[in-house]
């Protein structure tokens, strides 16, 4: 048994969860946010048998896409004499961060 933890940008979550349900996977969705851009994302906890992990990965690859986005930096703490505002910059977002962990025990109550 494996626990697949997938961290996905909110822009991709609807397509992903629909595809997982259609492929007969159960999951728990937890709303989270990233620390760098502070954008919304979701973490999915998916318990699956070892042989079904490749199918979960296939669904993730098909529905979670990387894209470029303009990031607006947060203004620094204002201190006397400090008025520097960094410029916007382009970053790559999306896709999925996936962890697969062994599960020692699983019970559905």
N, C-alpha and C positions, 0 to 999 in steps of 0.2 A: 504494500500500500504506500502511496506517495501523497504528499501535500504540495500542491502547486500554488505558489503565492505569486500573483501577477499584479504589478503596479502599472496602471493604464491611465492615460490622460482622459479626462471627462469627455472630450470630443469623440473618442472612439468607444466609449463604454456601452452605448445603446446597441451598436452593431455587434459588439462582442458578446454581450449578455444574451441577445437574441440568438446568435449563432450557437452559443453554448447550450441554451435550452433546446434548440432544434436538434443538437447532437446528443441530447439526453445526459447532459452533465448538470450536477447540482453544485451550487456555490453559495458563498456568503460574501456580500459586497459591503465594504467598509469605506466611507468617504474619508479621504485624506488630502493633504496638500504637500507640495514639494517645498524644500527649504531654500533652493536657489532662486527660483522665479516666483515662488509662493502661488503657483497656479493650482487649481483644483484637479485632483485626480482621484481614482478609486483603486482600492486594493481588493482583489478577489482571492478568496481562500477556496481552493478546489481540491477535494479529496477524491483520488482516483486509484484504481488498480494499476499496478506497474505497467501492464501492457497497453493501457489507454493513455499514458503520458504523451506519446507521439501525436495522438489525435488532438489532445488539448493544445499542444504546441502548433499544430497545423491551423487550428481555429484562430489562435492568437496571431500567427503570422499573416493570415488572410484578412483579419479585421483591424489590426492595430498598425497604423501607418505613421512614418516619420515625416515631419514637415518643417519648414523654416518659419520662424516667427520673429517679429521685432519685439525686443524686450525693452521696457522702460525701467531704468534703474530707480531704486528708491533713493530719495535725497539723503545725503549723509546727515548725521547729527550736526545741527548748526552750533558752531562755537564762534566766539568772537574772532572776526577777521576771516572766517571760512565761509565762502559763498560759491564754492565749486560745485557745479551740477554736471555729472558725467553724461555723455551722449548716449542716445539709444543705440542698441547693438542687435545684430541678428544671431539667433541661436536655433539649434535643431531641437525640436520637441516631438513628442509622440512616441509611437512604437510601444514597447512594453519592457519592463524589467521583470524578469521571471526567476524565481527561486524554486527548486524542486528538492524537497526534504523527505527522508525516510520517515515513515510513521510506524512507531512501535506497536501502537494499539489504536483501534478505531471501533467505535460503537455508535449505532444510531438508536437513540432512545425514543 
